[in-house]
Amino acid sequence: MESELPDRDVVLIKHSTNIEDGQIYAVEFNNQTYVKKVYLHKTYLRLVSINKKYDDIYAPYEENPRIIGKIVGNFTPIEE
């Protein structure tokens, strides 16, 4: 089964720091940027991969994960 966001797609991001549990966001954590489903927990964010072959990432609030924004769309660029 193909992921909701195929590799190499371009995502459209609405800048926001408000989190809706289970929605897809761009998140900066440990000097990496991820596009993941985000779940709020008491002491951390759980970043769940859209592609099931990748493990969840647990981002403790004390390590300052940064929500860049919510993914509101995506498209596959046309190759020339």
PDB file of N, CA, C and O in Angstrom:
ATOM      1  N   MET A   1       0.839  -1.184   0.000  1.00  0.00           N
ATOM      2  CA  MET A   1       0.000   0.000   0.000  1.00  0.00           C
ATOM      3  C   MET A   1       0.885   1.249   0.000  1.00  0.00           C
ATOM      4  O   MET A   1       1.858   1.327   0.750  1.00  0.00           O
ATOM      5  N   GLU A   2       0.547   2.205  -0.831  1.00  0.00           N
ATOM      6  CA  GLU A   2       1.349   3.423  -0.933  1.00  0.00           C
ATOM      7  C   GLU A   2       1.022   4.381   0.205  1.00  0.00           C
ATOM      8  O   GLU A   2      -0.115   4.455   0.672  1.00  0.00           O
ATOM      9  N   SER A   3       2.020   5.096   0.631  1.00  0.00           N
ATOM     10  CA  SER A   3       1.898   6.083   1.698  1.00  0.00           C
ATOM     11  C   SER A   3       0.961   7.213   1.278  1.00  0.00           C
ATOM     12  O   SER A   3       0.743   7.442   0.089  1.00  0.00           O
ATOM     13  N   GLU A   4       0.409   7.920   2.274  1.00  0.00           N
ATOM     14  CA  GLU A   4      -0.412   9.099   2.002  1.00  0.00           C
ATOM     15  C   GLU A   4       0.409  10.205   1.345  1.00  0.00           C
ATOM     16  O   GLU A   4      -0.132  11.041   0.621  1.00  0.00           O
ATOM     17  N   LEU A   5       1.703  10.204   1.597  1.00  0.00           N
ATOM     18  CA  LEU A   5       2.620  11.180   1.004  1.00  0.00           C
ATOM     19  C   LEU A   5       3.740  10.422   0.302  1.00  0.00           C
ATOM     20  O   LEU A   5       4.706  10.011   0.945  1.00  0.00           O
ATOM     21  N   PRO A   6       3.623  10.236  -0.995  1.00  0.00           N
ATOM     22  CA  PRO A   6       4.675   9.510  -1.713  1.00  0.00           C
ATOM     23  C   PRO A   6       6.025  10.221  -1.623  1.00  0.00           C
ATOM     24  O   PRO A   6       6.090  11.445  -1.509  1.00  0.00           O
ATOM     25  N   ASP A   7       7.096   9.435  -1.676  1.00  0.00           N
ATOM     26  CA  ASP A   7       8.445  10.006  -1.693  1.00  0.00           C
ATOM     27  C   ASP A   7       8.553  11.027  -2.815  1.00  0.00           C
ATOM     28  O   ASP A   7       7.987  10.850  -3.894  1.00  0.00           O
ATOM     29  N   ARG A   8       9.279  12.083  -2.544  1.00  0.00           N
ATOM     30  CA  ARG A   8       9.581  13.153  -3.502  1.00  0.00           C
ATOM     31  C   ARG A   8       8.411  14.100  -3.748  1.00  0.00           C
ATOM     32  O   ARG A   8       8.541  15.027  -4.547  1.00  0.00           O
ATOM     33  N   ASP A   9       7.273  13.895  -3.086  1.00  0.00           N
ATOM     34  CA  ASP A   9       6.191  14.859  -3.220  1.00  0.00           C
ATOM     35  C   ASP A   9       6.592  16.166  -2.541  1.00  0.00           C
ATOM     36  O   ASP A   9       7.409  16.180  -1.620  1.00  0.00           O
ATOM     37  N   VAL A  10       6.014  17.239  -3.005  1.00  0.00           N
ATOM     38  CA  VAL A  10       6.188  18.548  -2.393  1.00  0.00           C
ATOM     39  C   VAL A  10       4.982  18.775  -1.484  1.00  0.00           C
ATOM     40  O   VAL A  10       3.842  18.544  -1.888  1.00  0.00           O
ATOM     41  N   VAL A  11       5.240  19.230  -0.250  1.00  0.00           N
ATOM     42  CA  VAL A  11       4.135  19.461   0.678  1.00  0.00           C
ATOM     43  C   VAL A  11       3.873  20.953   0.835  1.00  0.00           C
ATOM     44  O   VAL A  11       4.782  21.778   0.741  1.00  0.00           O
ATOM     45  N   LEU A  12       2.622  21.273   1.075  1.00  0.00           N
ATOM     46  CA  LEU A  12       2.205  22.643   1.349  1.00  0.00           C
ATOM     47  C   LEU A  12       1.989  22.750   2.850  1.00  0.00           C
ATOM     48  O   LEU A  12       1.246  21.961   3.434  1.00  0.00           O
ATOM     49  N   ILE A  13       2.637  23.720   3.470  1.00  0.00           N
ATOM     50  CA  ILE A  13       2.620  23.846   4.924  1.00  0.00           C
ATOM     51  C   ILE A  13       1.924  25.139   5.327  1.00  0.00           C
ATOM     52  O   ILE A  13       2.256  26.218   4.836  1.00  0.00           O
ATOM     53  N   LYS A  14       0.953  25.014   6.231  1.00  0.00           N
ATOM     54  CA  LYS A  14       0.325  26.185   6.843  1.00  0.00           C
ATOM     55  C   LYS A  14       1.026  26.405   8.174  1.00  0.00           C
ATOM     56  O   LYS A  14       0.910  25.587   9.086  1.00  0.00           O
ATOM     57  N   HIS A  15       1.752  27.507   8.285  1.00  0.00           N
ATOM     58  CA  HIS A  15       2.506  27.782   9.512  1.00  0.00           C
ATOM     59  C   HIS A  15       1.551  27.901  10.686  1.00  0.00           C
ATOM     60  O   HIS A  15       0.624  28.711  10.680  1.00  0.00           O
ATOM     61  N   SER A  16       1.799  27.077  11.690  1.00  0.00           N
ATOM     62  CA  SER A  16       0.954  27.048  12.876  1.00  0.00           C
ATOM     63  C   SER A  16       1.672  26.277  13.966  1.00  0.00           C
ATOM     64  O   SER A  16       2.414  25.335  13.685  1.00  0.00           O
ATOM     65  N   THR A  17       1.453  26.674  15.205  1.00  0.00           N
ATOM     66  CA  THR A  17       2.020  25.920  16.325  1.00  0.00           C
ATOM     67  C   THR A  17       0.932  25.169  17.084  1.00  0.00           C
ATOM     68  O   THR A  17       1.228  24.435  18.026  1.00  0.00           O
ATOM     69  N   ASN A  18      -0.325  25.347  16.681  1.00  0.00           N
ATOM     70  CA  ASN A  18      -1.421  24.599  17.300  1.00  0.00           C
ATOM     71  C   ASN A  18      -1.439  23.183  16.745  1.00  0.00           C
ATOM     72  O   ASN A  18      -1.312  22.982  15.537  1.00  0.00           O
ATOM     73  N   ILE A  19      -1.596  22.207  17.624  1.00  0.00           N
ATOM     74  CA  ILE A  19      -1.551  20.808  17.204  1.00  0.00           C
ATOM     75  C   ILE A  19      -2.914  20.158  17.379  1.00  0.00           C
ATOM     76  O   ILE A  19      -3.521  20.236  18.448  1.00  0.00           O
ATOM     77  N   GLU A  20      -3.391  19.513  16.312  1.00  0.00           N
ATOM     78  CA  GLU A  20      -4.582  18.673  16.363  1.00  0.00           C
ATOM     79  C   GLU A  20      -4.073  17.239  16.358  1.00  0.00           C
ATOM     80  O   GLU A  20      -3.425  16.807  15.404  1.00  0.00           O
ATOM     81  N   ASP A  21      -4.368  16.502  17.424  1.00  0.00           N
ATOM     82  CA  ASP A  21      -3.884  15.128  17.560  1.00  0.00           C
ATOM     83  C   ASP A  21      -4.145  14.301  16.297  1.00  0.00           C
ATOM     84  O   ASP A  21      -5.261  14.277  15.777  1.00  0.00           O
ATOM     85  N   GLY A  22      -3.107  13.632  15.818  1.00  0.00           N
ATOM     86  CA  GLY A  22      -3.245  12.714  14.691  1.00  0.00           C
ATOM     87  C   GLY A  22      -3.160  13.355  13.322  1.00  0.00           C
ATOM     88  O   GLY A  22      -3.248  12.657  12.312  1.00  0.00           O
ATOM     89  N   GLN A  23      -2.991  14.672  13.262  1.00  0.00           N
ATOM     90  CA  GLN A  23      -2.849  15.341  11.977  1.00  0.00           C
ATOM     91  C   GLN A  23      -1.375  15.338  11.562  1.00  0.00           C
ATOM     92  O   GLN A  23      -0.496  15.068  12.381  1.00  0.00           O
ATOM     93  N   ILE A  24      -1.115  15.636  10.301  1.00  0.00           N
ATOM     94  CA  ILE A  24       0.245  15.580   9.765  1.00  0.00           C
ATOM     95  C   ILE A  24       0.882  16.972   9.825  1.00  0.00           C
ATOM     96  O   ILE A  24       0.302  17.963   9.383  1.00  0.00           O
ATOM     97  N   TYR A  25       2.100  17.010  10.388  1.00  0.00           N
ATOM     98  CA  TYR A  25       2.826  18.263  10.576  1.00  0.00           C
ATOM     99  C   TYR A  25       4.271  18.115  10.126  1.00  0.00           C
ATOM    100  O   TYR A  25       4.810  17.010  10.058  1.00  0.00           O
ATOM    101  N   ALA A  26       4.884  19.254   9.821  1.00  0.00           N
ATOM    102  CA  ALA A  26       6.336  19.320   9.670  1.00  0.00           C
ATOM    103  C   ALA A  26       6.874  19.693  11.043  1.00  0.00           C
ATOM    104  O   ALA A  26       6.449  20.681  11.642  1.00  0.00           O
ATOM    105  N   VAL A  27       7.819  18.888  11.536  1.00  0.00           N
ATOM    106  CA  VAL A  27       8.360  19.067  12.880  1.00  0.00           C
ATOM    107  C   VAL A  27       9.878  19.052  12.805  1.00  0.00           C
ATOM    108  O   VAL A  27      10.471  18.184  12.165  1.00  0.00           O
ATOM    109  N   GLU A  28      10.503  20.022  13.465  1.00  0.00           N
ATOM    110  CA  GLU A  28      11.962  20.022  13.582  1.00  0.00           C
ATOM    111  C   GLU A  28      12.329  19.457  14.947  1.00  0.00           C
ATOM    112  O   GLU A  28      11.835  19.919  15.976  1.00  0.00           O
ATOM    113  N   PHE A  29      13.209  18.443  14.944  1.00  0.00           N
ATOM    114  CA  PHE A  29      13.638  17.805  16.187  1.00  0.00           C
ATOM    115  C   PHE A  29      15.027  17.220  15.975  1.00  0.00           C
ATOM    116  O   PHE A  29      15.270  16.544  14.975  1.00  0.00           O
ATOM    117  N   ASN A  30      15.935  17.474  16.903  1.00  0.00           N
ATOM    118  CA  ASN A  30      17.318  16.975  16.811  1.00  0.00           C
ATOM    119  C   ASN A  30      17.978  17.332  15.482  1.00  0.00           C
ATOM    120  O   ASN A  30      18.638  16.497  14.864  1.00  0.00           O
ATOM    121  N   ASN A  31      17.794  18.573  15.051  1.00  0.00           N
ATOM    122  CA  ASN A  31      18.401  19.077  13.808  1.00  0.00           C
ATOM    123  C   ASN A  31      17.939  18.341  12.557  1.00  0.00           C
ATOM    124  O   ASN A  31      18.640  18.334  11.545  1.00  0.00           O
ATOM    125  N   GLN A  32      16.773  17.725  12.621  1.00  0.00           N
ATOM    126  CA  GLN A  32      16.166  17.057  11.468  1.00  0.00           C
ATOM    127  C   GLN A  32      14.754  17.605  11.295  1.00  0.00           C
ATOM    128  O   GLN A  32      14.115  18.009  12.267  1.00  0.00           O
ATOM    129  N   THR A  33      14.279  17.617  10.076  1.00  0.00           N
ATOM    130  CA  THR A  33      12.890  17.987   9.829  1.00  0.00           C
ATOM    131  C   THR A  33      12.138  16.739   9.390  1.00  0.00           C
ATOM    132  O   THR A  33      12.579  16.005   8.506  1.00  0.00           O
ATOM    133  N   TYR A  34      10.999  16.518  10.025  1.00  0.00           N
ATOM    134  CA  TYR A  34      10.182  15.333   9.763  1.00  0.00           C
ATOM    135  C   TYR A  34       8.791  15.766   9.321  1.00  0.00           C
ATOM    136  O   TYR A  34       8.300  16.817   9.734  1.00  0.00           O
ATOM    137  N   VAL A  35       8.161  14.956   8.482  1.00  0.00           N
ATOM    138  CA  VAL A  35       6.747  15.104   8.160  1.00  0.00           C
ATOM    139  C   VAL A  35       6.086  13.850   8.715  1.00  0.00           C
ATOM    140  O   VAL A  35       6.246  12.752   8.180  1.00  0.00           O
ATOM    141  N   LYS A  36       5.336  14.038   9.803  1.00  0.00           N
ATOM    142  CA  LYS A  36       4.787  12.900  10.549  1.00  0.00           C
ATOM    143  C   LYS A  36       3.420  13.252  11.121  1.00  0.00           C
ATOM    144  O   LYS A  36       3.060  14.423  11.240  1.00  0.00           O
ATOM    145  N   LYS A  37       2.662  12.203  11.476  1.00  0.00           N
ATOM    146  CA  LYS A  37       1.465  12.408  12.283  1.00  0.00           C
ATOM    147  C   LYS A  37       1.942  12.704  13.696  1.00  0.00           C
ATOM    148  O   LYS A  37       2.858  12.053  14.198  1.00  0.00           O
ATOM    149  N   VAL A  38       1.321  13.683  14.335  1.00  0.00           N
ATOM    150  CA  VAL A  38       1.766  14.116  15.658  1.00  0.00           C
ATOM    151  C   VAL A  38       0.673  13.842  16.689  1.00  0.00           C
ATOM    152  O   VAL A  38      -0.501  14.150  16.485  1.00  0.00           O
ATOM    153  N   TYR A  39       1.107  13.251  17.807  1.00  0.00           N
ATOM    154  CA  TYR A  39       0.208  12.985  18.927  1.00  0.00           C
ATOM    155  C   TYR A  39       0.797  13.627  20.173  1.00  0.00           C
ATOM    156  O   TYR A  39       1.978  13.462  20.476  1.00  0.00           O
ATOM    157  N   LEU A  40      -0.043  14.359  20.887  1.00  0.00           N
ATOM    158  CA  LEU A  40       0.374  15.029  22.119  1.00  0.00           C
ATOM    159  C   LEU A  40       0.313  14.071  23.298  1.00  0.00           C
ATOM    160  O   LEU A  40      -0.670  13.351  23.473  1.00  0.00           O
ATOM    161  N   HIS A  41       1.348  14.067  24.091  1.00  0.00           N
ATOM    162  CA  HIS A  41       1.383  13.324  25.347  1.00  0.00           C
ATOM    163  C   HIS A  41       1.827  14.300  26.426  1.00  0.00           C
ATOM    164  O   HIS A  41       2.241  15.419  26.123  1.00  0.00           O
ATOM    165  N   LYS A  42       1.742  13.885  27.672  1.00  0.00           N
ATOM    166  CA  LYS A  42       2.025  14.789  28.791  1.00  0.00           C
ATOM    167  C   LYS A  42       3.442  15.366  28.745  1.00  0.00           C
ATOM    168  O   LYS A  42       3.632  16.553  29.010  1.00  0.00           O
ATOM    169  N   THR A  43       4.438  14.538  28.409  1.00  0.00           N
ATOM    170  CA  THR A  43       5.830  14.994  28.468  1.00  0.00           C
ATOM    171  C   THR A  43       6.559  14.950  27.123  1.00  0.00           C
ATOM    172  O   THR A  43       7.743  15.281  27.055  1.00  0.00           O
ATOM    173  N   TYR A  44       5.874  14.552  26.064  1.00  0.00           N
ATOM    174  CA  TYR A  44       6.548  14.426  24.768  1.00  0.00           C
ATOM    175  C   TYR A  44       5.540  14.480  23.625  1.00  0.00           C
ATOM    176  O   TYR A  44       4.334  14.342  23.829  1.00  0.00           O
ATOM    177  N   LEU A  45       6.066  14.683  22.420  1.00  0.00           N
ATOM    178  CA  LEU A  45       5.301  14.504  21.190  1.00  0.00           C
ATOM    179  C   LEU A  45       5.648  13.135  20.639  1.00  0.00           C
ATOM    180  O   LEU A  45       6.815  12.741  20.632  1.00  0.00           O
ATOM    181  N   ARG A  46       4.645  12.411  20.179  1.00  0.00           N
ATOM    182  CA  ARG A  46       4.920  11.148  19.490  1.00  0.00           C
ATOM    183  C   ARG A  46       4.757  11.428  18.005  1.00  0.00           C
ATOM    184  O   ARG A  46       3.687  11.832  17.550  1.00  0.00           O
ATOM    185  N   LEU A  47       5.834  11.206  17.253  1.00  0.00           N
ATOM    186  CA  LEU A  47       5.850  11.435  15.812  1.00  0.00           C
ATOM    187  C   LEU A  47       5.704  10.085  15.133  1.00  0.00           C
ATOM    188  O   LEU A  47       6.596   9.240  15.207  1.00  0.00           O
ATOM    189  N   VAL A  48       4.580   9.892  14.475  1.00  0.00           N
ATOM    190  CA  VAL A  48       4.257   8.604  13.861  1.00  0.00           C
ATOM    191  C   VAL A  48       4.441   8.713  12.360  1.00  0.00           C
ATOM    192  O   VAL A  48       3.851   9.575  11.707  1.00  0.00           O
ATOM    193  N   SER A  49       5.256   7.839  11.828  1.00  0.00           N
ATOM    194  CA  SER A  49       5.537   7.858  10.400  1.00  0.00           C
ATOM    195  C   SER A  49       4.300   7.471   9.600  1.00  0.00           C
ATOM    196  O   SER A  49       3.517   6.617  10.015  1.00  0.00           O
ATOM    197  N   ILE A  50       4.142   8.100   8.469  1.00  0.00           N
ATOM    198  CA  ILE A  50       3.068   7.756   7.548  1.00  0.00           C
ATOM    199  C   ILE A  50       3.400   6.431   6.873  1.00  0.00           C
ATOM    200  O   ILE A  50       2.507   5.657   6.527  1.00  0.00           O
ATOM    201  N   ASN A  51       4.682   6.181   6.693  1.00  0.00           N
ATOM    202  CA  ASN A  51       5.169   4.925   6.125  1.00  0.00           C
ATOM    203  C   ASN A  51       5.432   3.963   7.282  1.00  0.00           C
ATOM    204  O   ASN A  51       6.295   4.223   8.120  1.00  0.00           O
ATOM    205  N   LYS A  52       4.707   2.873   7.331  1.00  0.00           N
ATOM    206  CA  LYS A  52       4.745   1.944   8.468  1.00  0.00           C
ATOM    207  C   LYS A  52       6.094   1.256   8.667  1.00  0.00           C
ATOM    208  O   LYS A  52       6.307   0.631   9.706  1.00  0.00           O
ATOM    209  N   LYS A  53       7.009   1.352   7.704  1.00  0.00           N
ATOM    210  CA  LYS A  53       8.303   0.685   7.883  1.00  0.00           C
ATOM    211  C   LYS A  53       9.240   1.471   8.804  1.00  0.00           C
ATOM    212  O   LYS A  53      10.319   0.986   9.145  1.00  0.00           O
ATOM    213  N   TYR A  54       8.838   2.684   9.211  1.00  0.00           N
ATOM    214  CA  TYR A  54       9.653   3.492  10.115  1.00  0.00           C
ATOM    215  C   TYR A  54       9.041   3.505  11.510  1.00  0.00           C
ATOM    216  O   TYR A  54       7.821   3.545  11.666  1.00  0.00           O
ATOM    217  N   ASP A  55       9.908   3.471  12.523  1.00  0.00           N
ATOM    218  CA  ASP A  55       9.462   3.491  13.914  1.00  0.00           C
ATOM    219  C   ASP A  55       8.995   4.887  14.321  1.00  0.00           C
ATOM    220  O   ASP A  55       9.351   5.891  13.703  1.00  0.00           O
ATOM    221  N   ASP A  56       8.187   4.915  15.381  1.00  0.00           N
ATOM    222  CA  ASP A  56       7.767   6.188  15.960  1.00  0.00           C
ATOM    223  C   ASP A  56       8.978   6.893  16.566  1.00  0.00           C
ATOM    224  O   ASP A  56       9.958   6.256  16.952  1.00  0.00           O
ATOM    225  N   ILE A  57       8.891   8.204  16.640  1.00  0.00           N
ATOM    226  CA  ILE A  57       9.915   9.017  17.292  1.00  0.00           C
ATOM    227  C   ILE A  57       9.248   9.699  18.480  1.00  0.00           C
ATOM    228  O   ILE A  57       8.153  10.249  18.364  1.00  0.00           O
ATOM    229  N   TYR A  58       9.922   9.655  19.614  1.00  0.00           N
ATOM    230  CA  TYR A  58       9.412  10.304  20.821  1.00  0.00           C
ATOM    231  C   TYR A  58      10.259  11.549  21.067  1.00  0.00           C
ATOM    232  O   TYR A  58      11.465  11.456  21.296  1.00  0.00           O
ATOM    233  N   ALA A  59       9.617  12.705  21.017  1.00  0.00           N
ATOM    234  CA  ALA A  59      10.318  13.984  21.135  1.00  0.00           C
ATOM    235  C   ALA A  59       9.926  14.654  22.452  1.00  0.00           C
ATOM    236  O   ALA A  59       8.888  15.312  22.526  1.00  0.00           O
ATOM    237  N   PRO A  60      10.758  14.490  23.503  1.00  0.00           N
ATOM    238  CA  PRO A  60      10.444  15.104  24.798  1.00  0.00           C
ATOM    239  C   PRO A  60      10.378  16.632  24.681  1.00  0.00           C
ATOM    240  O   PRO A  60      11.190  17.248  23.991  1.00  0.00           O
ATOM    241  N   TYR A  61       9.407  17.224  25.359  1.00  0.00           N
ATOM    242  CA  TYR A  61       9.274  18.682  25.326  1.00  0.00           C
ATOM    243  C   TYR A  61      10.551  19.364  25.803  1.00  0.00           C
ATOM    244  O   TYR A  61      10.891  20.445  25.322  1.00  0.00           O
ATOM    245  N   GLU A  62      11.259  18.744  26.743  1.00  0.00           N
ATOM    246  CA  GLU A  62      12.493  19.350  27.270  1.00  0.00           C
ATOM    247  C   GLU A  62      13.587  19.458  26.207  1.00  0.00           C
ATOM    248  O   GLU A  62      14.546  20.209  26.380  1.00  0.00           O
ATOM    249  N   GLU A  63      13.447  18.708  25.104  1.00  0.00           N
ATOM    250  CA  GLU A  63      14.414  18.790  24.003  1.00  0.00           C
ATOM    251  C   GLU A  63      13.935  19.739  22.902  1.00  0.00           C
ATOM    252  O   GLU A  63      14.523  19.799  21.822  1.00  0.00           O
ATOM    253  N   ASN A  64      12.875  20.470  23.186  1.00  0.00           N
ATOM    254  CA  ASN A  64      12.368  21.547  22.327  1.00  0.00           C
ATOM    255  C   ASN A  64      12.034  21.160  20.885  1.00  0.00           C
ATOM    256  O   ASN A  64      12.550  21.776  19.953  1.00  0.00           O
ATOM    257  N   PRO A  65      11.182  20.152  20.685  1.00  0.00           N
ATOM    258  CA  PRO A  65      10.729  19.907  19.311  1.00  0.00           C
ATOM    259  C   PRO A  65       9.938  21.131  18.837  1.00  0.00           C
ATOM    260  O   PRO A  65       9.219  21.752  19.619  1.00  0.00           O
ATOM    261  N   ARG A  66      10.074  21.469  17.567  1.00  0.00           N
ATOM    262  CA  ARG A  66       9.420  22.674  17.042  1.00  0.00           C
ATOM    263  C   ARG A  66       8.450  22.305  15.929  1.00  0.00           C
ATOM    264  O   ARG A  66       8.831  21.694  14.930  1.00  0.00           O
ATOM    265  N   ILE A  67       7.194  22.685  16.117  1.00  0.00           N
ATOM    266  CA  ILE A  67       6.194  22.495  15.071  1.00  0.00           C
ATOM    267  C   ILE A  67       6.382  23.611  14.049  1.00  0.00           C
ATOM    268  O   ILE A  67       6.278  24.791  14.384  1.00  0.00           O
ATOM    269  N   ILE A  68       6.656  23.237  12.814  1.00  0.00           N
ATOM    270  CA  ILE A  68       6.813  24.222  11.742  1.00  0.00           C
ATOM    271  C   ILE A  68       5.436  24.606  11.213  1.00  0.00           C
ATOM    272  O   ILE A  68       5.143  25.784  11.006  1.00  0.00           O
ATOM    273  N   GLY A  69       4.596  23.599  10.998  1.00  0.00           N
ATOM    274  CA  GLY A  69       3.245  23.866  10.518  1.00  0.00           C
ATOM    275  C   GLY A  69       2.548  22.595  10.099  1.00  0.00           C
ATOM    276  O   GLY A  69       3.149  21.523  10.027  1.00  0.00           O
ATOM    277  N   LYS A  70       1.266  22.737   9.824  1.00  0.00           N
ATOM    278  CA  LYS A  70       0.413  21.617   9.425  1.00  0.00           C
ATOM    279  C   LYS A  70       0.516  21.406   7.914  1.00  0.00           C
ATOM    280  O   LYS A  70       0.540  22.365   7.143  1.00  0.00           O
ATOM    281  N   ILE A  71       0.576  20.154   7.510  1.00  0.00           N
ATOM    282  CA  ILE A  71       0.583  19.820   6.084  1.00  0.00           C
ATOM    283  C   ILE A  71      -0.855  19.936   5.583  1.00  0.00           C
ATOM    284  O   ILE A  71      -1.745  19.235   6.063  1.00  0.00           O
ATOM    285  N   VAL A  72      -1.073  20.817   4.622  1.00  0.00           N
ATOM    286  CA  VAL A  72      -2.432  21.054   4.127  1.00  0.00           C
ATOM    287  C   VAL A  72      -2.628  20.570   2.692  1.00  0.00           C
ATOM    288  O   VAL A  72      -3.734  20.637   2.157  1.00  0.00           O
ATOM    289  N   GLY A  73      -1.563  20.087   2.078  1.00  0.00           N
ATOM    290  CA  GLY A  73      -1.674  19.573   0.719  1.00  0.00           C
ATOM    291  C   GLY A  73      -0.342  19.031   0.250  1.00  0.00           C
ATOM    292  O   GLY A  73       0.691  19.238   0.887  1.00  0.00           O
ATOM    293  N   ASN A  74      -0.379  18.339  -0.862  1.00  0.00           N
ATOM    294  CA  ASN A  74       0.852  17.828  -1.467  1.00  0.00           C
ATOM    295  C   ASN A  74       0.625  17.603  -2.956  1.00  0.00           C
ATOM    296  O   ASN A  74      -0.507  17.449  -3.415  1.00  0.00           O
ATOM    297  N   PHE A  75       1.722  17.588  -3.696  1.00  0.00           N
ATOM    298  CA  PHE A  75       1.633  17.283  -5.122  1.00  0.00           C
ATOM    299  C   PHE A  75       2.938  16.671  -5.588  1.00  0.00           C
ATOM    300  O   PHE A  75       3.988  16.852  -4.972  1.00  0.00           O
ATOM    301  N   THR A  76       2.850  15.951  -6.679  1.00  0.00           N
ATOM    302  CA  THR A  76       4.021  15.340  -7.288  1.00  0.00           C
ATOM    303  C   THR A  76       4.488  16.246  -8.428  1.00  0.00           C
ATOM    304  O   THR A  76       3.731  16.494  -9.367  1.00  0.00           O
ATOM    305  N   PRO A  77       5.719  16.737  -8.356  1.00  0.00           N
ATOM    306  CA  PRO A  77       6.219  17.603  -9.429  1.00  0.00           C
ATOM    307  C   PRO A  77       6.278  16.851 -10.761  1.00  0.00           C
ATOM    308  O   PRO A  77       6.507  15.642 -10.799  1.00  0.00           O
ATOM    309  N   ILE A  78       6.067  17.581 -11.834  1.00  0.00           N
ATOM    310  CA  ILE A  78       6.185  17.002 -13.172  1.00  0.00           C
ATOM    311  C   ILE A  78       7.652  17.030 -13.557  1.00  0.00           C
ATOM    312  O   ILE A  78       8.293  18.080 -13.518  1.00  0.00           O
ATOM    313  N   GLU A  79       8.177  15.881 -13.927  1.00  0.00           N
ATOM    314  CA  GLU A  79       9.584  15.818 -14.338  1.00  0.00           C
ATOM    315  C   GLU A  79       9.692  16.131 -15.816  1.00  0.00           C
ATOM    316  O   GLU A  79       8.887  15.666 -16.623  1.00  0.00           O
ATOM    317  N   GLU A  80      10.693  16.923 -16.162  1.00  0.00           N
ATOM    318  CA  GLU A  80      10.897  17.283 -17.568  1.00  0.00           C
ATOM    319  C   GLU A  80      12.000  16.462 -18.172  1.00  0.00           C
ATOM    320  O   GLU A  80      12.317  16.625 -19.351  1.00  0.00           O
TER     321      GLU A  80
END
